[in-house]
Each structure stands twice: as C-alpha cells, then as structure tokens.
Amino acid sequence: MKDPYKVLEGVVDIHVHGLPDLFDRPLTEYEIAKQAEKRGYRGILFKSHFTTNAPRLSILAREFESIRLFSNITLNLSVGGINPEAVFSAIQFGVSEVKMPTVHATHHLEIHGYPTYPWSSKLNLKERHIEGIKILDEDGALIPQLQEILDMVAESNVILGTGHLSTNEIMALVKEARRAGVKKIVVTHADLDTTLITVEDQKKLAKAGAIIEHSFTPCMPLRQRLDPRKIAEAIKAVGSSSCVMSSDFGQIQNPLPVEGLRMFIEMMKRCGVTEEEIDVMVKDNPAKLVGLE
C-alpha cells in the first residue's frame, strides 16, 4: 500500500504556528516538530505574531536529530513595532526571518476590525483598541527606522517577510529592500483574504526579486473558501521558481500542520501542478530561504 505521507519527505514548511501563543493552537511547537520529523521533514520555520521564538527554539532544537527548527520575529507592537533594536536582538538570537507587522498592521485592522481573528484568540483581543502600524509616511516613503532594519536583514542574510501589509506597502518595501541588498524576500500568503495580492501584482513582485508564498489556509471553510485551482493558476502564471508552498496551519479549526501540507501537495497535483514544480516549492526554494542549501 502506498504511503500517503511519502510526499512530505525532504520538505521545508516555512509557515507554521504552535504553542506557546496568544492564539488558540492545537499543538505545541515540540509536538508539531515530532510529527514532522516522523514524516521526513527537513525543516520547519515556526512563526510567532507576538514575540520572537528564537531563544526557546534554540533549546528545543537539541531534542531533534533529523529535522531543523527555524524561528522568526514579527514586528507587531508587542516587540515595539518597526523596532531596530528588537530586530538586532532577534538576529543575534538566530532568527531566520524578520516579518513585517501582521495583526497590528493598519491594513490588517482595516480588513478585520481588530488585532486578531474571530476564532483564534484565547484572550479577548477584540477589545484591544490600538493604532495600527504603517510602513509608509504621508508622502509614500518608507519610515526612517525601516532602513536600518533592511540593512540588518541584508547583512545577516535572513528572510524578510511582508506580513499583513497592503499591496502598496509591499510594493514599496520590496523595491527598497532589494536596493538595500536584501536577497531573501517572501511575500506572505499572497492568496489569503488579509493580503490578497492579484496575480498581476504577484508577477510584478516576483520580477522584482521576491518569492511568492502560497499557503493552504485560504481554501479552508472558515476563511474565504478559495478554490485551490486559483492557487494553481497563480503558480503557473508566476512560475514555480519564484514561489513557495507552505501550510500556514496551527489553528484549532484547520487540519494539523503536517496533514495540512500533505493535503495541499495532493490538491495542487490534482489541479495540474507537476511533481517537479511542487518539489521546487516545498523543498528547493524553502531550503534555500532558511539556509539549508
């Protein structure tokens, strides 16, 4: 009998959420990593919206032999927003990604109305009335402290993630990041309703040097129920060499991350994406991004 999980051997998922967190999560980072190691994953990049997870993951990684664990910092208000000192510290702790604001981005607040999701919070974050973070000033230029951050990201050669910014902000950020020498730029879940970047803009961003991330989350019942064929069409239009596939799972209402990535791979096959293209997006490109190649 064919092993349905064989498709996961050698993959690197660059977008996974686990406990501890301020959102409800079904599993801890340790539990997810154990499941992924069992299925032959090469690596996982765990994301945190509210703090850097680098210190705990540097310790947790000692419990594993055949899988690498990677960490990030997301520049929400809980770390001071667009805060160069937070980025400096996180890079010294060993993060593999510096991500722009997510739930505290002005664009996220305009879409959802509060700094959370309706199904995700253990805390009553809907009552947190905050001023959102923008990375552009009134003249449309990047705010000054962002340049220092881009310089640090370029020097350390870590990933720059675009978070939940608006398309206009992402376009400006990618342009300036490339000018600053940033080599690894990931446009965060381009198909998700929070960001929702058109295929034409995805092509422009890829041409500018960014990698377009496609996750399976948008296809879930409690999101926009996106037809997975739309993701396949975007991948074909942009080209697999400029894309990565990730799960973006770790929510109570969604499949567990390992199962979710398996489902995503199989769904893309059925939507006409070739095994070779999928390997580029779940193995080759993400491995290069986290420094495994």
NORWOBEL-V988334 format. One line per field, one symbol per residue. ss: DSSP state (A for helix, B for strand, O for the rest). phi: phi as a letter, one per 30 degrees, with the letter a starting at -180 (. if undefined). burial: + if it has 24 or more other ideal C-beta (glycine too) atoms within 12 Angstrom, else -. Layout:
ss: ???
phi: ???
burial: ???
This chain:
ss: OOOOOAAAOOOBBBBBOOBOOOBOOOOBAAAAAAAAAAOOOOBBBBOOOOOOOAAAAAAAAAAOOOOBBBOBBBOOAAAOOOOAAAAAAAAAAOOOBBBOOOOOBAAAAAAAOOOOOOOOBOOOAAAOOOOOBOOBOOOOOBOAAAAAAAAAAAAAOOBBBOOOOOAAAAAAAAAAAAAAOOOOBBBOOOOOOOOOOOAAAAAAAAAOOOBBBBBOAAAOOOOOOOOAAAAAAAAAAAOAAABBBBOOBOOOOOOOAAAAAAAAAAAAAAOOOOAAAAAAAAAAAAAAAAOOO
phi: .dddcddcdidbccabcbddadcdbdbdedddddddddcjecabcdcbdcadcddddddeeddbccbccbbbbcddddcjidcedddedddddjdcbccdecdcdededddcjadabdcccdcdddddcbcdccccddcicddeddddddddddddhcdccdicddddddedddddddddjdccbcddgdcdedchcddddeddddddjccccccdeeddeccdhddeddddddddddjddcbbcbdhckceccededdddeddedddedcjddddddeddcbddddddcidc
burial: ------+++++++++++++-+++++++++++++++++-++++++++++++++++-++--++--+--++++++++++++++++++-+++-++-+++++++++++++++++-++--+++--++---+------+++++-----++--++-++++++-+-++++++++++-+++++++++--+-+-++++++++++++++-+-++++++-+++++++++++++--+--+-+-+++-+++++-+-++++++++++--++++++++++++++++-+-+---++++++++++++++++-
